[in-house]
C-alpha cells in the first residue's frame, strides 16, 4: 500500500504514512487561470493499493474535484485499488429530502466518487453514519471524539460534563464521557428547514460549578456554541470549552465563540486551522493498517 497525500491534507497524509510505515506518492497540482484544477501523480502506483488522503472542507467543490482527479489518475496508472480517506466529507449534511425538489447531495457525491474510480472510503464523524450504507462502495466512519476527550483529560479536565448540542448528537457526549469519567447530557436544537437558522431551547442541566465541554461534529458559524455557552453560564457552569471533529469556523465564528465565554476551541486537523490541536493521524493510520 502507498499513501497519496492530497493538496488539502498534505501534512495529515504524510503523518499517516509515517505512522503506518508506508511510502508516499507526491502530487503535483495547480489551478489554471480560469479556476480549473490540475493534478499529476509523481510516483509509481501500478499494481498498488493506494490511500488518497484528501479533506473536502471549503473550498469544497475544488477539493472534491481534486479528489476525483487523483482517483482517476491512480486507476489510469494501474492502481489495483483506491481507498479514499476523506477526513471531512463535504455535502454529507444533506442526507435526505427535507423539502420537495431537493437533491440528496451526499448520495450525489458518492456516485461521483464511484465514477472516478474510488473503491472504498473512510471518513470521520459524518452527520449521520447510516447514510454511508447507501454508498455504492464500502464506506465507514471513525470517530474523533475519544481523541478530543483525551486531549481535555490530559489538560486537567477529567470528570468534566460532556454536552451534546441536541438529542441526535447525544452519542458524541456519551463517547466523551467514557474518556472523561464525568456526566453527560444534551440540549434541544432546532433548525429551520427554509432558512437554516438554528435555535437552542432552554433546558435545565446539572452543570453548576462544573467544567463543561460541548462536543459536536462540526462547528461552522458557531451559532449553536454561542447560544449553548450563554445557557451554560446562566446555569452556573464554572468553565465552558468547545470541541469538534471539523472546525470549519466560517467568518468570525472563532471570535464570536470566545466572546461568548468559551475558554478554548479544540478541533482536529480534518480541517487545518488555528484550533486544530488534535491530529487524526493515529486514528486513520490504524484504520489503514488494522
C-alpha positions as CSV (number, residue, x, y, z in Angstrom):
1,X,0.0,0.0,0.0
2,X,1.1,3.6,-0.7
3,X,-0.4,6.9,0.6
4,X,-1.2,9.8,-1.7
5,X,-1.3,13.0,0.4
6,X,-3.8,15.3,-1.4
7,X,-3.3,19.0,-1.7
8,X,-5.8,19.7,1.0
9,X,-4.3,17.2,3.5
10,X,-0.7,17.1,2.7
11,X,0.6,17.2,6.3
12,X,-2.0,14.8,7.6
13,X,-1.4,12.4,4.7
14,X,2.4,12.4,5.4
15,X,1.8,11.8,9.1
16,X,-0.5,8.9,8.4
17,X,2.1,7.4,6.0
18,X,4.9,7.9,8.6
19,X,2.9,6.2,11.4
20,X,1.9,3.4,9.1
21,X,5.4,2.8,7.7
22,X,4.1,3.4,4.1
23,X,5.6,5.1,1.1
24,X,4.0,8.4,-0.1
25,X,3.3,9.3,-3.7
26,X,3.8,13.1,-4.2
27,X,1.2,15.1,-6.1
28,X,1.8,18.0,-8.4
29,X,-1.1,20.3,-8.6
30,X,-2.0,23.8,-9.7
31,X,-5.0,26.0,-10.6
32,X,-5.5,27.2,-14.1
33,X,-6.3,30.9,-14.6
34,X,-10.0,30.0,-15.1
35,X,-10.1,28.1,-11.8
36,X,-9.9,24.5,-13.0
37,X,-7.7,22.1,-11.1
38,X,-4.7,20.2,-12.5
39,X,-3.4,17.0,-10.8
40,X,-0.4,14.8,-11.6
41,X,0.9,11.8,-9.6
42,X,4.7,11.9,-9.3
43,X,5.3,8.3,-8.3
44,X,4.6,4.7,-9.3
45,X,1.2,3.2,-8.3
46,X,1.0,0.2,-10.7
47,X,-0.5,-2.9,-9.1
48,X,-0.6,-1.0,-5.7
49,X,-3.4,-0.3,-3.3
50,X,-3.4,3.4,-2.7
51,X,-4.9,5.5,0.0
52,X,-5.7,9.1,-1.1
53,X,-5.9,11.4,1.9
54,X,-7.9,14.5,1.0
55,X,-10.3,16.5,3.1
56,X,-13.1,18.3,1.3
57,X,-13.6,21.3,3.6
58,X,-14.0,24.8,2.0
59,X,-13.5,25.3,-0.9
60,X,-15.5,22.1,-1.1
61,X,-16.0,21.9,-4.9
62,X,-12.3,22.4,-5.7
63,X,-11.2,19.8,-3.2
64,X,-13.8,17.3,-4.3
65,X,-12.7,17.7,-7.9
66,X,-9.0,17.2,-6.8
67,X,-10.0,14.0,-5.1
68,X,-11.7,12.6,-8.2
69,X,-8.8,13.6,-10.4
70,X,-6.3,11.8,-8.0
71,X,-8.5,8.7,-8.0
72,X,-8.8,8.8,-11.8
73,X,-5.0,9.3,-12.2
74,X,-4.3,6.4,-9.8
75,X,-6.5,4.0,-11.8
76,X,-5.2,5.2,-15.1
77,X,-1.7,4.5,-13.9
78,X,-2.5,0.9,-12.9
79,X,-3.5,1.1,-9.2
80,X,-5.4,-2.1,-8.3
81,X,-7.4,-0.4,-5.5
82,X,-8.2,3.1,-4.5
83,X,-9.1,3.9,-0.9
84,X,-10.4,7.4,-0.2
85,X,-9.5,8.7,3.3
86,X,-11.7,11.8,3.5
87,X,-11.5,13.4,7.0
88,X,-14.2,15.9,6.3
89,X,-16.8,14.7,3.8
90,X,-18.5,17.7,2.1
91,X,-22.2,17.7,1.4
92,X,-22.9,15.0,4.0
93,X,-25.4,17.1,5.9
94,X,-28.0,16.9,3.1
95,X,-28.6,13.2,3.7
96,X,-32.3,13.1,2.9
97,X,-35.0,15.1,1.1
98,X,-36.4,17.7,3.6
99,X,-38.3,19.8,1.1
100,X,-39.8,18.7,-2.2
101,X,-37.5,19.3,-5.1
102,X,-34.2,18.9,-3.2
103,X,-31.3,16.8,-4.2
104,X,-29.7,14.3,-1.7
105,X,-26.2,15.8,-2.1
106,X,-24.3,13.1,-0.1
107,X,-25.6,10.4,-2.4
108,X,-24.7,12.5,-5.5
109,X,-21.2,12.9,-4.2
110,X,-20.9,9.2,-3.5
111,X,-21.9,8.3,-7.1
112,X,-19.3,10.9,-8.4
113,X,-16.6,9.3,-6.3
114,X,-17.5,5.8,-7.6
115,X,-17.4,7.0,-11.2
116,X,-13.9,8.5,-10.5
117,X,-12.6,5.0,-9.5
118,X,-12.8,5.0,-5.7
119,X,-13.3,1.5,-4.3
120,X,-13.9,2.3,-0.6
121,X,-14.0,5.3,1.7
122,X,-13.1,6.1,5.3
123,X,-14.3,9.4,6.8
124,X,-14.6,11.0,10.3
125,X,-17.8,11.9,12.2
126,X,-20.3,12.3,9.3
127,X,-23.6,13.9,10.4
128,X,-25.4,10.6,10.3
129,X,-23.4,7.4,9.9
130,X,-26.3,5.4,8.5
131,X,-26.0,7.4,5.2
132,X,-22.8,5.5,4.4
133,X,-24.8,2.3,3.9
134,X,-26.2,3.9,0.8
135,X,-22.8,4.4,-0.9
136,X,-22.1,2.3,-4.0
137,X,-18.9,1.0,-2.4
138,X,-17.8,0.1,1.2
139,X,-17.8,3.2,3.3
140,X,-17.1,3.5,7.0
141,X,-16.8,6.2,9.7
142,X,-14.4,6.5,12.6
143,X,-14.9,8.9,15.5
144,X,-12.5,11.6,16.7
145,X,-14.5,12.2,19.9
146,X,-12.3,9.9,22.1
147,X,-9.2,11.7,20.8
148,X,-10.7,15.1,21.6
149,X,-11.8,14.0,25.1
150,X,-8.4,12.6,25.8
151,X,-6.9,16.0,24.9
152,X,-9.0,17.6,27.6
153,X,-8.4,14.8,30.1
154,X,-4.6,15.4,29.7
155,X,-5.2,19.2,30.1
156,X,-6.8,18.6,33.6
157,X,-10.4,18.4,32.6
158,X,-11.1,14.9,33.8
159,X,-14.6,14.5,35.2
160,X,-15.9,17.4,33.0
161,X,-19.5,17.4,32.0
162,X,-19.8,16.4,28.3
163,X,-22.6,18.2,26.5
164,X,-24.1,17.5,23.0
165,X,-26.0,20.2,21.1
166,X,-29.1,18.0,20.6
167,X,-30.5,14.6,21.3
168,X,-29.4,13.3,17.9
169,X,-25.8,14.0,18.9
170,X,-26.0,12.6,22.4
171,X,-23.8,9.7,21.4
172,X,-20.9,12.2,21.0
173,X,-21.2,13.2,24.6
174,X,-21.6,9.6,25.7
175,X,-18.3,8.7,23.8
176,X,-16.6,11.6,25.6
177,X,-18.0,10.6,28.9
178,X,-16.2,7.2,28.6
179,X,-12.9,9.0,28.5
180,X,-13.6,11.9,30.8
181,X,-15.4,9.9,33.5
182,X,-17.9,12.6,34.3
183,X,-21.5,13.1,33.4
184,X,-23.1,13.9,30.1
185,X,-26.3,15.4,28.6
186,X,-27.7,17.3,25.7
187,X,-29.5,20.5,24.7
188,X,-32.5,20.8,22.4
189,X,-31.6,22.3,19.0
190,X,-34.0,23.1,16.1
191,X,-33.2,24.1,12.6
192,X,-35.5,26.0,10.2
193,X,-35.6,23.9,7.0
194,X,-36.0,27.0,4.8
195,X,-33.6,29.5,6.3
196,X,-31.2,27.1,8.0
197,X,-31.3,29.2,11.2
198,X,-30.7,27.2,14.4
199,X,-32.4,27.8,17.7
200,X,-31.5,26.2,21.0
201,X,-34.2,25.7,23.6
202,X,-33.6,26.5,27.3
203,X,-33.1,23.3,29.3
204,X,-32.1,22.7,32.9
205,X,-28.7,21.0,33.2
206,X,-26.8,19.8,36.3
207,X,-23.8,22.0,35.5
208,X,-23.5,24.4,38.4
209,X,-19.9,24.8,39.4
210,X,-18.7,22.3,36.8
211,X,-16.4,22.4,33.8
212,X,-18.5,21.7,30.7
213,X,-17.2,20.7,27.3
214,X,-19.5,21.0,24.3
215,X,-18.8,18.2,21.7
216,X,-20.1,18.5,18.2
217,X,-19.2,17.0,14.8
218,X,-18.9,20.4,13.0
219,X,-18.6,24.0,14.2
220,X,-19.5,26.1,11.2
221,X,-20.8,29.6,12.0
222,X,-20.6,29.0,15.8
223,X,-24.2,30.0,16.5
224,X,-25.1,26.8,18.4
225,X,-22.0,27.0,20.5
226,X,-22.6,30.7,21.3
227,X,-26.1,30.0,22.5
228,X,-25.1,26.9,24.4
229,X,-22.4,28.8,26.2
230,X,-24.8,31.5,27.3
231,X,-27.2,28.9,28.7
232,X,-24.4,27.1,30.5
233,X,-23.1,30.3,32.0
234,X,-26.6,31.3,33.2
235,X,-26.9,27.9,34.9
236,X,-23.6,28.4,36.7
237,X,-21.0,26.4,34.8
238,X,-17.6,27.2,36.0
239,X,-15.9,27.0,32.6
240,X,-17.1,26.1,29.1
241,X,-15.0,24.6,26.3
242,X,-15.9,23.6,22.7
243,X,-14.7,20.6,20.8
244,X,-15.4,19.3,17.4
245,X,-14.1,16.9,14.7
246,X,-14.4,19.5,12.0
247,X,-13.5,23.2,12.8
248,X,-14.9,24.9,9.8
249,X,-15.2,28.2,11.7
250,X,-16.7,30.3,9.0
251,X,-16.2,34.1,9.1
252,X,-15.9,35.4,12.6
253,X,-17.1,32.2,14.3
254,X,-14.0,31.8,16.4
255,X,-14.1,35.3,17.7
256,X,-17.8,35.1,18.5
257,X,-17.4,31.8,20.4
258,X,-14.6,33.2,22.5
259,X,-16.5,36.4,23.2
260,X,-19.4,34.2,24.4
261,X,-17.2,33.0,27.3
262,X,-15.8,29.8,25.8
263,X,-12.3,29.2,27.2
264,X,-10.9,27.3,24.3
265,X,-12.0,25.8,21.0
266,X,-10.3,22.5,20.1
267,X,-10.7,20.7,16.7
268,X,-8.8,18.1,14.7
269,X,-6.7,18.5,11.6
270,X,-9.5,17.2,9.4
271,X,-9.8,21.0,8.7
272,X,-6.4,22.6,9.2
273,X,-6.9,25.7,11.3
274,X,-5.5,27.6,14.4
275,X,-7.7,25.4,16.6
276,X,-6.6,22.0,15.1
277,X,-4.8,20.8,18.2
278,X,-5.7,17.1,17.8
279,X,-4.3,15.0,14.9
280,X,-6.3,12.3,13.3
281,X,-3.2,10.6,12.0
282,X,-3.1,7.8,14.7
283,X,-6.8,7.1,14.2
284,X,-6.7,7.0,10.4
285,X,-3.4,5.1,10.4
286,X,-5.0,2.3,12.5
287,X,-7.8,2.2,10.0
288,X,-5.5,1.6,7.1
289,X,-3.1,-1.0,8.7
290,X,-5.6,-2.7,11.0
